[in-house]
């Protein structure tokens, strides 16, 4: 499913994504598969899973850790594994009892931010409620994910400190309107409906206060937010917040690149930055343009090129359109390690080009998903026999 999600996302036109929710380092494995030519997909900034308090939001999928010392150690483990950022679950979800309530303290989150910052990485905090948002901002996080119930005090604090707010209207709108038909509990529908009554207004208020806003998607919620439909966040933001289509697109591209610390390389068509252009097929006259349609004629996109000459082309995964908030929920590792056994269970994850057990794990994970037709057959054969990352016939990385 990870290979499928990668391909769908790239074909939808998104060439950079930031994963902020997985288990067992699966997004790091997927990132290395794309970077080494196994799979077709966008550039991935991987979080490695993230951290939650014991019994907190998403505790079933990520590592639980409490207290300053334990969080320092766990942050270092995830950075050692190759995480590009650290995801903090700062509040509960936006539903059920104690909706959006705070979980981590300022001191606990501050040590995570300090450890990430000294390694040149950024931090992202899942924060729905107003108190949790303010705690995360005071701790020094770089981006607030969701921010649904932000108040004026929190918005002023974010504007003062330059913290980014990542809009995710898409999952809450889907939960409010479609969750019931797919068997989700009633409290999720009710709470999401309540959030959607105030969320667009809160985003407008935050923008008026000077908060920097970029768009996410939270793709990966089964049956609700499907991979490849990322652009629906752009549509909803323009429609519900009341901004122009151009501004909404900017918040999903140029602003998003700035939020994930790639604004100097990608995101806008400016001389000196990188661009990757692919053709899209035409549409019959009279049919409205669908921004979420995945076009098969994008399967073979050209390599990245600098916008102006004088700068040598970089690797093929330097891109134009970053997008935030993708989740690869279904791409799970064969082993789900505990916090204590993580280092021993996943040696070499952050350095797969040098080999190590990472290759064996990738082989097993791919063998379990042989029915995914989006991966070339020659890649399957090489990995199944424990071969190298290069194509047996040509000696080159698979296209």
C-alpha positions as CSV (number, residue, x, y, z in Angstrom):
1,X,0.0,0.0,0.0
2,X,2.9,2.3,0.6
3,X,4.0,2.0,-3.1
4,X,0.4,2.6,-4.2
5,X,0.1,5.7,-2.0
6,X,3.4,7.1,-3.3
7,X,2.3,6.6,-6.9
8,X,-1.1,8.1,-6.5
9,X,0.3,11.1,-4.7
10,X,2.8,11.8,-7.4
11,X,0.4,11.3,-10.2
12,X,-1.9,13.8,-8.5
13,X,0.8,16.4,-9.0
14,X,2.4,16.5,-5.5
15,X,6.2,16.1,-5.7
16,X,7.1,16.7,-2.1
17,X,5.2,15.5,0.9
18,X,5.9,15.5,4.7
19,X,4.7,12.4,6.5
20,X,3.5,13.1,10.0
21,X,1.9,9.8,11.1
22,X,3.1,6.2,10.8
23,X,4.3,3.3,12.9
24,X,7.6,1.4,13.0
25,X,9.7,3.8,10.9
26,X,7.7,2.8,7.9
27,X,7.9,6.2,6.3
28,X,11.7,6.2,6.5
29,X,11.7,2.8,4.7
30,X,9.4,4.2,2.0
31,X,11.5,7.3,1.6
32,X,14.6,5.3,1.0
33,X,12.7,3.1,-1.5
34,X,11.8,6.1,-3.5
35,X,15.2,7.8,-3.2
36,X,17.0,4.6,-4.4
37,X,14.7,4.0,-7.3
38,X,12.6,1.1,-6.1
39,X,9.3,2.9,-6.2
40,X,7.7,5.8,-8.1
41,X,6.8,8.5,-5.7
42,X,7.4,12.1,-4.4
43,X,10.2,13.2,-2.2
44,X,9.3,12.3,1.4
45,X,10.2,14.1,4.6
46,X,9.7,11.3,7.2
47,X,8.9,11.7,10.8
48,X,9.7,8.1,11.8
49,X,6.4,7.9,13.8
50,X,6.6,10.5,16.5
51,X,6.0,10.5,20.2
52,X,2.9,10.5,22.4
53,X,2.3,10.4,26.1
54,X,1.3,7.1,27.7
55,X,-2.3,6.5,26.7
56,X,-2.4,9.7,24.7
57,X,-3.6,10.4,21.2
58,X,-2.3,7.9,18.6
59,X,-0.6,5.8,21.3
60,X,-1.4,2.6,19.4
61,X,0.7,3.6,16.4
62,X,3.6,5.6,17.9
63,X,6.1,5.3,20.7
64,X,4.9,6.3,24.2
65,X,7.3,8.3,26.3
66,X,6.8,10.5,29.4
67,X,9.1,12.9,31.2
68,X,12.0,15.0,30.0
69,X,14.7,12.3,30.1
70,X,12.6,9.6,28.4
71,X,11.6,12.1,25.6
72,X,15.2,13.2,25.1
73,X,16.3,9.6,24.6
74,X,13.4,8.7,22.3
75,X,13.9,11.8,20.2
76,X,17.6,10.9,19.7
77,X,16.5,7.3,18.7
78,X,14.2,8.6,16.0
79,X,16.8,11.1,14.7
80,X,19.4,8.2,14.6
81,X,16.9,6.2,12.5
82,X,16.9,8.9,9.9
83,X,13.8,11.0,10.8
84,X,13.7,14.4,8.9
85,X,11.5,15.8,11.6
86,X,10.0,14.9,15.0
87,X,6.2,14.7,15.3
88,X,4.8,15.5,18.8
89,X,1.2,14.6,19.8
90,X,0.6,17.6,22.0
91,X,-3.2,17.2,22.4
92,X,-6.0,14.7,22.1
93,X,-7.9,14.4,18.9
94,X,-10.9,16.6,18.1
95,X,-13.5,14.2,19.2
96,X,-14.9,12.3,22.2
97,X,-14.4,13.2,25.9
98,X,-11.8,16.0,26.5
99,X,-11.8,16.9,22.9
100,X,-8.5,18.6,21.9
101,X,-7.3,18.6,25.5
102,X,-3.6,19.2,26.2
103,X,-1.3,16.2,26.9
104,X,2.4,17.1,27.0
105,X,3.8,19.9,29.2
106,X,5.8,22.8,27.9
107,X,9.0,21.4,29.5
108,X,8.5,17.9,27.9
109,X,8.0,19.4,24.4
110,X,10.8,21.9,24.8
111,X,13.4,19.1,25.2
112,X,12.2,17.5,22.0
113,X,12.5,20.8,20.1
114,X,15.9,21.4,21.5
115,X,17.2,18.0,20.4
116,X,15.7,18.3,16.9
117,X,17.0,21.8,16.4
118,X,20.6,21.0,17.3
119,X,20.5,18.3,14.6
120,X,19.1,20.8,12.0
121,X,15.6,19.1,12.0
122,X,12.2,20.7,12.6
123,X,9.3,19.7,14.8
124,X,5.6,19.4,14.1
125,X,2.9,19.2,16.8
126,X,-0.5,17.7,16.5
127,X,-2.5,20.3,18.4
128,X,-6.3,20.8,18.2
129,X,-7.3,22.6,21.4
130,X,-6.3,26.2,22.4
131,X,-4.3,25.3,25.5
132,X,-2.3,22.6,23.8
133,X,-1.5,24.9,20.9
134,X,-0.2,27.6,23.2
135,X,1.9,25.0,25.1
136,X,3.4,23.8,21.9
137,X,4.2,27.3,20.6
138,X,5.9,28.2,23.9
139,X,8.0,25.0,23.7
140,X,9.3,26.1,20.3
141,X,7.7,23.8,17.7
142,X,8.0,24.9,14.1
143,X,4.5,23.9,12.9
144,X,1.1,23.4,14.5
145,X,-0.9,20.7,12.7
146,X,-4.7,21.3,12.6
147,X,-5.0,24.2,15.1
148,X,-8.8,23.9,14.8
149,X,-9.7,25.6,18.1
150,X,-7.0,28.2,18.2
151,X,-8.0,31.4,20.1
152,X,-6.8,35.0,19.7
153,X,-4.2,34.6,22.4
154,X,-2.7,31.6,20.7
155,X,-2.8,33.3,17.3
156,X,-1.0,36.3,18.6
157,X,1.6,34.1,20.2
158,X,2.1,32.2,16.9
159,X,2.5,35.4,14.9
160,X,5.0,36.7,17.4
161,X,7.1,33.6,17.3
162,X,6.8,32.8,13.6
163,X,5.2,29.4,14.2
164,X,3.4,28.0,11.1
165,X,-0.2,26.8,11.2
166,X,-1.0,23.9,8.9
167,X,-4.6,23.9,7.8
168,X,-6.4,20.5,7.6
169,X,-10.0,21.2,6.7
170,X,-10.2,18.2,4.5
171,X,-10.2,15.4,7.1
172,X,-12.6,17.2,9.4
173,X,-15.0,18.0,6.6
174,X,-14.9,14.3,5.5
175,X,-15.4,13.1,9.0
176,X,-18.4,15.4,9.5
177,X,-20.1,14.5,6.2
178,X,-19.0,10.9,5.3
179,X,-17.7,9.1,8.4
180,X,-21.1,7.7,9.4
181,X,-21.6,5.8,6.1
182,X,-18.3,4.1,6.5
183,X,-19.1,2.8,10.1
184,X,-17.2,5.4,12.1
185,X,-18.6,6.1,15.6
186,X,-21.2,8.8,16.0
187,X,-19.1,10.9,18.4
188,X,-16.5,11.4,15.6
189,X,-19.2,12.8,13.3
190,X,-20.7,15.0,16.0
191,X,-17.3,16.4,17.1
192,X,-16.1,17.0,13.6
193,X,-19.3,18.8,12.7
194,X,-18.8,21.1,15.7
195,X,-15.2,21.8,14.7
196,X,-16.2,22.6,11.2
197,X,-18.6,25.3,12.5
198,X,-15.7,27.3,13.9
199,X,-12.6,26.0,12.0
200,X,-12.8,28.2,8.9
201,X,-13.5,31.3,11.1
202,X,-10.5,30.5,13.3
203,X,-8.3,30.2,10.2
204,X,-9.5,33.6,9.0
205,X,-8.8,35.1,12.4
206,X,-5.3,33.6,12.6
207,X,-4.5,35.0,9.1
208,X,-5.7,38.4,10.2
209,X,-3.5,38.2,13.3
210,X,-0.5,37.6,11.0
211,X,-0.1,33.8,11.5
212,X,1.8,32.1,8.7
213,X,-0.5,29.5,7.2
214,X,0.2,26.5,4.9
215,X,-2.0,23.7,3.7
216,X,-1.9,20.0,4.7
217,X,-4.1,17.1,3.9
218,X,-4.0,14.4,6.5
219,X,-4.4,11.8,3.7
220,X,-4.5,8.2,4.8
221,X,-7.7,8.0,7.0
222,X,-9.3,4.9,5.6
223,X,-12.3,5.5,3.3
224,X,-12.2,9.3,4.1
225,X,-9.0,11.0,3.0
226,X,-7.6,9.0,0.1
227,X,-4.1,9.3,-1.2
228,X,-4.2,11.3,-4.4
229,X,-7.0,13.6,-3.3
230,X,-4.6,16.0,-1.5
231,X,-5.7,18.9,-3.7
232,X,-9.1,18.9,-2.0
233,X,-7.6,20.9,0.9
234,X,-6.8,23.7,-1.6
235,X,-10.4,23.6,-2.8
236,X,-11.9,23.6,0.7
237,X,-9.6,26.3,1.9
238,X,-10.5,28.6,-0.9
239,X,-14.2,27.9,-0.6
240,X,-14.6,27.9,3.2
241,X,-12.0,30.5,4.3
242,X,-13.0,32.8,1.4
243,X,-9.7,33.4,-0.3
244,X,-8.8,33.4,-4.0
245,X,-7.7,30.2,-5.8
246,X,-4.3,31.7,-6.3
247,X,-3.8,32.4,-2.6
248,X,-4.9,28.9,-1.7
249,X,-2.5,27.3,-4.3
250,X,0.3,29.5,-2.9
251,X,-0.3,28.2,0.6
252,X,0.0,24.7,-0.7
253,X,3.2,25.4,-2.6
254,X,5.4,28.4,-1.8
255,X,4.2,28.8,1.8
256,X,4.3,25.0,2.4
257,X,7.9,25.0,1.2
258,X,8.8,27.7,3.7
259,X,7.1,25.8,6.5
260,X,9.1,22.7,5.9
261,X,12.4,24.6,5.5
262,X,12.7,24.1,1.8
263,X,11.7,27.5,0.6
264,X,15.2,28.3,-0.7
265,X,15.1,25.4,-3.1
266,X,11.5,24.8,-4.3
267,X,7.9,26.0,-4.1
268,X,7.9,29.0,-6.5
269,X,8.9,29.6,-10.0
270,X,11.9,31.9,-9.3
271,X,15.3,31.9,-10.9
272,X,17.7,29.7,-8.9
273,X,15.1,27.3,-7.7
274,X,14.3,23.9,-9.0
275,X,11.4,22.9,-11.1
276,X,9.9,19.6,-12.4
277,X,7.3,19.9,-15.1
278,X,5.1,17.1,-16.5
279,X,2.4,17.2,-19.1
280,X,-1.3,16.7,-18.4
281,X,-3.8,15.4,-20.8
282,X,-6.6,17.6,-22.0
283,X,-10.2,17.4,-21.0
284,X,-13.3,17.3,-23.1
285,X,-14.9,20.6,-23.7
286,X,-17.5,21.5,-21.2
287,X,-16.1,19.2,-18.4
288,X,-14.9,21.1,-15.4
289,X,-11.2,20.7,-14.4
290,X,-10.7,18.2,-11.6
291,X,-7.6,19.1,-9.5
292,X,-7.7,15.7,-7.8
293,X,-7.6,13.5,-10.9
294,X,-4.5,11.3,-11.2
295,X,-3.3,11.3,-14.8
296,X,-1.4,8.3,-16.1
297,X,0.5,10.5,-18.5
298,X,2.3,11.9,-15.5
299,X,3.9,8.6,-14.8
300,X,7.1,9.5,-16.6
301,X,8.0,12.9,-15.3
302,X,11.3,14.6,-16.4
303,X,14.1,15.0,-14.0
304,X,14.4,18.1,-11.9
305,X,16.1,21.0,-13.6
306,X,17.2,24.5,-12.3
307,X,14.9,27.3,-13.5
308,X,17.9,29.2,-14.8
309,X,21.2,27.9,-16.2
310,X,24.5,28.3,-14.3
311,X,23.5,25.9,-11.5
312,X,24.0,22.1,-12.1
313,X,20.9,19.9,-11.9
314,X,20.5,18.2,-8.6
315,X,19.0,14.7,-7.9
316,X,15.7,13.8,-9.4
317,X,13.8,14.2,-6.2
318,X,14.4,18.0,-5.9
319,X,11.0,19.3,-6.6
320,X,8.4,22.1,-7.1
321,X,5.3,21.4,-5.1
322,X,5.6,20.5,-1.5
323,X,2.5,19.4,0.4
324,X,2.2,18.6,4.1
325,X,0.3,16.0,6.1
326,X,0.4,12.8,4.2
327,X,0.1,9.6,6.2
328,X,1.1,6.1,5.1
329,X,-1.0,4.3,7.6
330,X,-1.1,0.9,5.8
331,X,2.6,0.5,5.1
332,X,3.7,-1.2,8.3
333,X,6.9,-3.0,9.1
334,X,6.9,-6.7,9.8
335,X,8.0,-6.0,13.4
336,X,6.6,-3.3,15.7
337,X,9.3,-2.6,18.2
338,X,9.0,-1.3,21.7
339,X,10.7,1.9,22.7
340,X,13.4,-0.2,24.5
341,X,14.1,-2.5,21.6
342,X,13.9,-0.1,18.7
343,X,17.6,0.4,18.2
344,X,18.3,-3.3,18.1
345,X,15.2,-4.1,15.9
346,X,16.1,-1.6,13.2
347,X,19.9,-1.2,12.8
348,X,20.9,0.6,9.6
349,X,17.5,2.1,8.9
350,X,19.1,5.6,8.6
351,X,21.9,4.3,6.3
352,X,20.3,1.9,3.9
353,X,22.9,2.7,1.2
354,X,25.4,0.9,3.3
355,X,23.2,-2.1,3.6
356,X,22.4,-3.6,7.1
357,X,19.2,-5.2,8.2
358,X,17.2,-2.5,6.5
359,X,17.5,-4.4,3.2
360,X,16.1,-7.5,4.8
361,X,13.1,-5.7,6.2
362,X,12.4,-4.0,2.9
363,X,12.5,-7.4,1.2
364,X,10.1,-8.9,3.7
365,X,7.7,-5.9,3.5
366,X,7.6,-6.0,-0.2
367,X,7.1,-9.8,-0.4
368,X,4.0,-9.3,1.8
369,X,2.7,-6.8,-0.8
370,X,3.5,-8.5,-4.1
371,X,0.0,-7.8,-5.5
372,X,0.8,-4.1,-5.8
373,X,1.2,-3.6,-9.5
374,X,2.6,-0.1,-9.2
375,X,6.1,-1.5,-8.7
376,X,8.1,-2.8,-11.7
377,X,8.5,-6.6,-11.9
378,X,12.2,-6.4,-12.2
379,X,12.4,-4.6,-8.8
380,X,10.3,-7.4,-7.2
381,X,12.7,-10.0,-8.6
382,X,15.8,-8.3,-7.4
383,X,14.5,-7.7,-3.9
384,X,13.0,-11.2,-3.5
385,X,16.4,-12.7,-4.2
386,X,18.1,-10.3,-1.8
387,X,19.8,-8.5,-4.6
388,X,21.2,-5.0,-4.6
389,X,19.3,-1.8,-5.2
390,X,20.4,-1.8,-8.9
391,X,18.7,-3.4,-11.8
392,X,20.2,-6.8,-12.5
393,X,20.0,-6.5,-16.3
394,X,21.3,-2.9,-16.8
395,X,23.2,-2.3,-13.6
396,X,21.2,1.0,-13.2
397,X,18.7,2.1,-10.6
398,X,15.1,1.1,-11.7
399,X,13.3,3.9,-13.4
